[in-house]
Amino acid sequence: MTRVLQVSAELFPLLKTGGLADVAGALPAALMAAGAEPRLLVPGFPAIRDALNHECAVAPVALPWSEGRAALLRGRLPGFDVPVYVLDAPGLFDRPGNPYADAAGVAYADNHRRFALLGLAAARLAEGVDPSWRPDIVHAHDWHAGLACAHVNASRSRRRTEARSVFTVHNLAYQGLFAADKFSELGLPPTHYAVEGLEFYGQVSFMKAGLQFADAITTVSPTYAKEIQTAEQGCGLDGLLRHRAGVLHGILNGVDYGIWSPENDHAIAARFHVGDASGKAACKAALQREFGLPVTPDVPVFGIVSRLTEQKGLPLVLEALNDLIDAGGQLVILGSGDARLDAAFGDAAARHPAQIARRTGMDEGLAHRIYAGSDVVLVPSRFEPCGLTQLYGLSYGALPLVHRVGGLGDTVVDTTLEDLAAGTATGFVFNAFTADAYRRALRRAFALWSRPEYWARVRKAAMGQRFGWDEAAQRYVEIYRSLSQS
């Protein structure tokens, strides 16, 4: 049985800023079911440290700089059936704000130290500092864990481990870039600062560390695996990704339907399922009341659950907002981010209080209620590695309206005449990233809404989709086994 150490900066339900946490929280159980033996390594952020029980000390972790202390702990976290390693370093992780920035949203100046140490701790486990368990594979997630691949590579070159590494790109646009003079604090051999290493246009790139030194690279949808090999979406790393295309795999993210299913969801007003969606009407009415909108069943409610960023395509929503208003739709928004977008949605809600309402920040329970009560979920992203929002929308019968890019194009079938006739349509898809193309998709949504019988058919097809973790986990296990045998 292949022993796998999953390394992530976030972990649902304890610590979440985006989809990375959902993946890190769901994957271990799926890997166990697929025949692997996973364990987790996470930083000792307060939410994780406070939840850890049955803990024991494993080993100290020597810091590449002079001050501070760090140690590896092993214990259990509620909801997880696998042991968890926690990197306990209070001077680095016991702070307010989210994992990467302070309460004002300013990135911590020592993030290079914080996440370099996470990678170093992964390598120490691969070297066997826990005599009871040593991983065959270190699986690092996104830039925060990218240095795990570099440190494992360095350990292997010193013959301290035979472990192999897998690096998963969740979003190539966030690369973990730091000034070149920070390299000396990362604990890596000097030779790793090179074009064939961490150097990236005069800076240090944690993302590039993962891409350069991992034995296998995965990303979160088949289409995104192709897109990041192009100049348009490669973020300056497309040449390296084309060079490593032979070990690059696109594996679609899954959904934990134990959490994201309207049939079992206690956060929503009424439970429903694909065979009987009647409870969705009660969820819609409750959502309208919660947001202070008129409780009107015969108008479509459009939902946004998102970081408010350019990447998410929200300028298209703003540009075509009058189209939605004039057609009689309602819009509910949950999210925060870019100050300009935040202000624009706030102004729109103030001008149209009977049709637009918003909440700032992120609220997990409210997100569930938006999916359950919305008729359409808007995901018009400029680029989207996989996207979980549209998958949650499908599960709750909120038809996704998406740009055909990355995982959005892999998971949503447009309401063309052919797919309507075949019963395979599940949402609304536009190809060009333009306001006109978005408007046409919006008009198709209103046109389908005017035909309740057709709408019910598409909603049923959407709710019948299943993107579970079983297939993804099996593919990961195949990669692990091939690396262990090489």
C-alpha positions in Angstrom: 0.0 0.0 0.0 1.5 3.3 -1.1 2.1 5.7 1.8 1.3 9.3 0.7 1.9 12.6 2.6 -0.6 15.3 1.5 0.8 18.8 2.1 -1.5 21.7 2.1 -1.8 25.2 3.7 -5.6 24.9 4.0 -8.0 22.2 5.2 -11.8 22.2 5.2 -13.7 22.5 7.5 -11.0 24.0 9.8 -9.4 26.6 7.6 -10.6 27.7 4.2 -10.1 30.6 1.8 -11.0 28.8 -1.4 -11.4 25.5 -3.2 -8.0 24.3 -2.1 -9.3 23.6 1.3 -12.3 21.6 -0.1 -9.9 19.4 -2.1 -7.5 18.9 0.8 -10.3 18.0 3.1 -12.0 15.5 0.8 -9.0 13.8 -0.9 -7.6 11.7 2.0 -10.8 9.6 2.5 -11.0 9.1 -1.3 -7.4 8.0 -1.4 -8.0 5.5 1.4 -10.9 4.0 -0.5 -8.7 3.7 -3.6 -6.1 1.7 -1.7 -3.5 4.3 -0.6 -2.4 5.1 2.9 -2.6 8.9 3.2 -1.5 11.2 6.0 -1.7 15.0 6.1 0.8 17.7 6.8 -0.6 21.2 7.6 0.8 24.4 9.2 0.0 25.0 12.8 -2.4 27.8 12.3 -4.6 28.5 15.4 -7.7 26.9 14.0 -5.8 23.7 13.3 -3.7 23.8 16.4 -6.8 24.2 18.6 -8.6 21.3 17.0 -5.6 18.8 17.3 -6.1 16.0 19.8 -4.3 12.9 20.8 -1.1 14.8 19.9 2.4 13.7 20.4 5.8 15.2 19.5 7.5 13.7 16.6 10.7 15.7 16.2 12.0 19.3 16.2 12.5 21.0 12.8 15.7 23.0 12.5 15.1 26.4 11.1 17.3 27.7 8.2 17.5 31.0 10.1 18.6 31.8 13.6 15.6 32.8 15.7 12.5 30.8 16.6 11.5 27.2 17.1 9.5 24.6 15.2 8.5 21.0 15.8 6.4 18.3 14.1 3.4 17.0 16.0 1.3 14.0 15.2 -2.3 13.8 16.2 -5.9 13.6 15.0 -8.3 16.2 13.7 -12.1 15.9 14.0 -13.7 14.5 10.8 -10.5 12.9 9.6 -9.8 9.1 9.8 -6.0 9.5 9.1 -3.2 10.8 11.3 -2.3 14.4 10.8 1.1 16.0 11.1 1.1 19.7 12.3 4.1 22.0 11.9 4.0 23.7 15.2 5.9 27.1 14.9 4.0 29.7 16.9 6.2 32.5 15.8 5.3 31.9 12.1 1.7 30.7 12.3 0.0 31.9 15.4 -1.3 35.1 13.9 -4.6 36.8 13.1 -6.0 37.1 9.5 -6.1 34.4 7.0 -3.2 31.9 6.3 -1.4 34.4 4.0 -2.2 37.9 5.0 -3.1 40.0 8.1 -6.6 41.3 9.0 -6.1 44.2 6.6 -5.3 41.9 3.7 -1.6 42.7 3.6 0.6 39.6 2.8 2.9 38.7 5.7 6.4 39.8 4.9 7.9 36.4 6.0 5.6 34.2 3.9 8.7 32.8 2.2 9.9 31.5 5.6 6.5 30.2 6.7 6.0 28.1 3.6 9.6 27.1 3.0 9.5 25.6 6.5 6.3 23.6 5.5 8.3 22.1 2.6 11.3 21.4 4.7 9.1 19.6 7.3 7.7 17.4 4.5 11.2 16.4 3.5 12.1 15.6 7.0 9.1 13.2 7.2 10.3 11.7 3.9 13.7 11.2 5.5 12.0 9.2 8.3 12.0 11.5 11.4 8.8 9.6 12.4 10.1 6.1 12.9 6.6 4.7 12.8 5.7 6.0 9.3 7.6 7.2 6.3 5.9 8.3 3.0 6.7 6.9 -0.4 5.1 9.9 -2.0 5.0 13.5 -1.0 2.0 15.2 -2.6 2.2 19.0 -2.5 -0.7 21.3 -3.2 -0.2 24.7 -4.8 2.6 27.2 -4.3 2.5 27.2 -0.5 3.7 23.6 -0.6 5.9 23.9 -3.8 9.2 23.8 -1.8 8.3 20.4 -0.5 9.2 19.1 -4.0 12.5 21.0 -4.0 13.4 19.8 -0.5 12.5 16.2 -1.3 14.7 16.4 -4.4 17.6 17.8 -2.4 17.2 15.0 0.2 17.1 12.4 -2.5 20.3 13.8 -4.0 21.9 13.4 -0.6 20.6 9.9 -0.4 18.5 10.6 2.7 15.2 9.5 1.1 13.9 7.5 -1.8 10.5 9.3 -1.7 9.1 10.7 -4.9 6.9 13.9 -5.2 3.7 15.0 -6.9 2.8 18.6 -7.3 -0.8 19.7 -8.0 -1.4 23.2 -9.5 -4.7 24.6 -8.3 -4.2 28.0 -9.8 -1.1 28.9 -11.8 -1.7 32.6 -11.4 -0.8 32.6 -7.8 2.9 31.7 -7.8 4.5 32.6 -4.5 7.0 35.1 -5.8 9.7 36.6 -3.5 12.8 38.7 -3.8 16.0 36.8 -4.8 17.7 37.8 -1.6 15.2 35.6 0.3 16.6 32.4 -1.2 19.3 32.1 1.5 16.5 31.6 4.1 14.8 28.7 2.3 17.3 25.9 3.4 18.0 24.7 -0.1 21.4 24.1 -1.8 22.7 27.1 -3.7 22.5 25.2 -6.9 18.6 25.3 -6.7 18.7 29.0 -7.4 19.0 28.7 -11.2 17.0 28.9 -14.4 16.5 25.1 -14.0 15.4 25.7 -10.4 13.6 28.4 -8.4 14.8 31.5 -10.3 12.0 33.2 -12.2 12.9 36.5 -13.9 15.2 37.6 -11.0 12.9 36.4 -8.3 12.2 33.2 -6.3 9.1 31.3 -7.4 7.6 28.6 -5.1 5.3 27.5 -7.9 8.2 27.0 -10.2 9.9 24.9 -7.5 7.0 22.5 -7.6 6.9 22.4 -11.4 10.7 21.9 -11.7 11.4 19.4 -9.1 8.2 17.2 -8.8 8.4 13.8 -10.3 4.8 14.2 -11.5 2.7 17.3 -12.0 -1.1 17.3 -11.9 -3.6 20.0 -12.3 -7.3 20.1 -11.6 -9.0 19.6 -15.0 -8.0 18.2 -18.4 -8.6 21.4 -20.3 -6.6 23.5 -17.8 -3.6 21.1 -18.2 -3.6 22.1 -21.9 -4.3 25.8 -21.3 -1.3 26.3 -19.0 1.0 25.1 -21.7 0.1 28.2 -23.8 1.5 31.7 -23.5 -2.0 33.0 -22.8 -2.5 31.1 -19.6 1.0 29.9 -18.8 1.8 32.9 -16.6 5.4 32.8 -17.9 5.8 29.1 -17.0 4.3 27.7 -20.2 7.8 26.8 -21.6 8.6 24.8 -18.5 5.2 23.1 -18.6 5.6 22.1 -22.3 9.0 20.8 -21.4 7.5 18.6 -18.6 4.3 17.7 -20.6 5.2 14.0 -20.3 4.6 14.0 -16.6 1.7 16.5 -16.5 -1.8 15.1 -15.9 -5.2 16.8 -15.9 -7.4 15.3 -13.2 -10.8 16.8 -12.6 -11.5 17.8 -9.0 -14.3 16.0 -7.3 -17.1 17.1 -5.0 -17.7 15.7 -1.5 -21.4 14.9 -1.8 -21.6 14.2 1.9 -21.3 18.0 2.3 -22.6 19.4 -1.0 -25.9 17.6 -1.5 -29.3 19.2 -1.0 -30.6 15.8 0.0 -28.5 15.8 3.2 -27.9 19.5 3.8 -29.0 20.8 7.2 -28.0 24.4 6.4 -30.9 24.9 3.9 -34.6 25.6 4.4 -35.8 22.4 2.9 -34.0 19.3 1.6 -34.6 18.0 -1.9 -33.1 15.7 -4.5 -33.1 14.9 -8.2 -36.2 12.7 -7.9 -38.2 15.4 -6.1 -36.9 18.9 -6.3 -40.1 20.5 -4.9 -38.2 21.6 -1.8 -36.1 24.0 -3.9 -39.0 26.4 -4.0 -38.9 26.8 -0.2 -35.2 27.3 -0.4 -35.7 30.1 -3.0 -38.3 31.8 -0.9 -36.1 31.6 2.2 -33.1 33.0 0.3 -35.2 35.9 -1.0 -36.3 36.7 2.5 -32.8 36.4 3.9 -31.5 38.9 1.4 -34.5 41.3 1.7 -35.8 40.7 -1.8 -39.4 40.3 -2.8 -40.5 36.7 -2.4 -41.5 36.1 -6.0 -41.4 32.6 -7.3 -41.8 33.4 -10.9 -38.6 35.5 -11.4 -35.2 33.7 -11.7 -32.7 34.3 -8.9 -29.1 34.5 -10.1 -26.4 33.7 -7.4 -22.7 34.6 -7.1 -20.5 33.0 -4.5 -17.0 34.1 -5.3 -13.9 36.1 -4.6 -14.5 39.5 -6.2 -11.7 39.5 -8.6 -11.1 40.2 -12.3 -10.3 36.5 -12.8 -13.8 35.5 -11.9 -15.2 37.5 -14.9 -17.3 39.8 -12.6 -16.8 42.9 -14.8 -18.9 41.1 -17.4 -21.7 40.7 -14.8 -21.5 44.4 -14.0 -21.4 45.4 -17.7 -24.6 43.5 -18.4 -26.3 44.2 -15.2 -29.1 46.3 -16.8 -29.9 43.3 -19.0 -30.6 41.2 -15.9 -32.5 44.0 -14.3 -34.6 44.8 -17.3 -35.5 41.1 -17.8 -36.8 41.0 -14.3 -34.2 38.8 -12.6 -32.9 39.0 -9.1 -29.2 38.8 -8.1 -27.7 37.8 -4.8 -23.9 38.1 -4.2 -21.7 36.7 -1.5 -18.0 37.6 -1.6 -15.3 40.2 -1.1 -12.1 41.1 -2.8 -11.2 43.9 -5.2 -12.3 47.2 -3.8 -13.5 48.5 -7.2 -15.7 45.5 -7.8 -16.9 45.5 -4.2 -17.9 49.2 -4.5 -19.6 48.6 -7.9 -21.8 45.7 -6.6 -22.6 47.7 -3.5 -23.7 50.7 -5.6 -25.8 48.4 -7.8 -27.5 46.9 -4.7 -28.2 50.4 -3.4 -29.8 51.5 -6.7 -31.8 48.3 -7.2 -32.8 47.1 -3.7 -35.7 45.1 -5.0 -33.5 43.1 -7.4 -29.9 43.1 -6.1 -28.6 42.2 -2.7 -25.2 41.3 -1.4 -23.3 40.1 1.6 -19.5 40.7 2.0 -17.0 38.2 3.2 -17.4 34.4 3.1 -20.1 32.5 5.0 -20.1 28.7 4.4 -23.7 28.2 5.5 -24.9 31.1 3.4 -23.1 29.8 0.4 -25.1 26.5 0.8 -28.3 28.5 1.0 -27.4 30.5 -2.1 -26.8 27.3 -4.2 -30.1 25.8 -2.8 -32.2 28.9 -3.5 -30.7 30.2 -6.7 -32.0 29.2 -10.2 -28.7 30.1 -11.9 -25.2 30.4 -10.5 -22.9 32.8 -12.4 -19.3 31.6 -13.0 -18.2 33.7 -16.0 -14.5 33.4 -15.2 -11.8 34.8 -17.4 -9.8 31.6 -16.6 -10.7 28.8 -14.2 -8.5 25.8 -13.4 -11.4 23.6 -12.3 -14.0 25.5 -10.5 -16.1 24.0 -7.7 -18.8 26.6 -7.8 -20.4 25.3 -10.9 -20.2 21.7 -9.5 -22.0 22.8 -6.4 -24.5 24.6 -8.5 -25.2 21.5 -10.5 -25.8 19.5 -7.4 -28.3 22.0 -6.0 -30.1 22.6 -9.3 -28.7 26.1 -9.8 -27.9 25.9 -13.5 -24.3 27.2 -14.1 -23.8 30.1 -16.5 -20.1 29.8 -17.4 -17.3 30.8 -19.8 -16.0 27.8 -21.7 -12.6 27.7 -20.1 -10.7 25.2 -17.9 -12.8 23.0 -15.8 -16.0 25.0 -16.5 -16.0 23.8 -20.1 -15.2 20.2 -18.9 -18.3 20.0 -16.6 -21.2 22.1 -18.0 -23.1 21.3 -21.2 -24.7 24.2 -23.0 -28.4 24.4 -23.7 -28.1 23.9 -27.5 -31.1 22.5 -29.3 -29.2 19.3 -29.8 -28.3 18.8 -26.1 -31.8 19.9 -25.1 -33.2 17.2 -27.3 -30.7 14.6 -26.1 -31.4 15.5 -22.4 -27.7 16.3 -21.8 -27.9 20.1 -21.4 -27.0 21.2 -17.8 -26.4 25.0 -18.1 -25.4 28.0 -20.2 -22.0 28.3 -21.8 -20.4 31.2 -23.8 -17.2 30.9 -25.7 -15.7 34.3 -26.2 -14.8 36.3 -23.1 -16.8 39.4 -24.1 -19.8 41.2 -22.7 -21.8 40.4 -25.9 -21.2 36.6 -25.5 -22.1 36.8 -21.8 -25.3 38.7 -22.7 -26.3 36.0 -25.2 -25.9 33.3 -22.5 -27.9 35.4 -20.1 -30.7 35.7 -22.7 -30.7 32.0 -23.2 -31.1 31.6 -19.5 -34.2 33.9 -19.5 -35.6 32.1 -22.6 -35.3 28.7 -20.9 -36.9 30.1 -17.8 -39.9 31.2 -19.8 -40.4 27.5 -20.6 -40.9 25.8 -17.2 -41.1 22.3 -18.6 -37.8 22.6 -20.4 -36.2 24.3 -17.3 -37.3 21.4 -15.1 -35.7 18.9 -17.6 -32.4 20.7 -17.6 -32.4 21.1 -13.9 -33.0 17.4 -13.5 -30.1 16.6 -15.8 -27.9 19.0 -13.9 -28.7 17.5 -10.5 -28.1 14.0 -11.9 -24.5 14.8 -12.7 -21.9 13.3 -10.4 -18.3 14.5 -10.1 -17.2 12.4 -7.1 -13.7 11.8 -5.9 -13.6 8.1 -6.7 -12.3 8.4 -10.3 -9.9 11.2 -9.4 -8.5 9.3 -6.4 -7.9 6.2 -8.5 -5.9 8.2 -11.1 -3.8 9.8 -8.3 -3.1 6.3 -6.9 -2.0 5.1 -10.3 0.4 8.0 -10.5 1.7 7.2 -7.0 2.2 3.6 -7.8 4.0 4.3 -11.1 6.4 6.6 -9.3 7.0 4.2 -6.5 8.0 1.5 -9.0 10.3 3.7 -11.0 
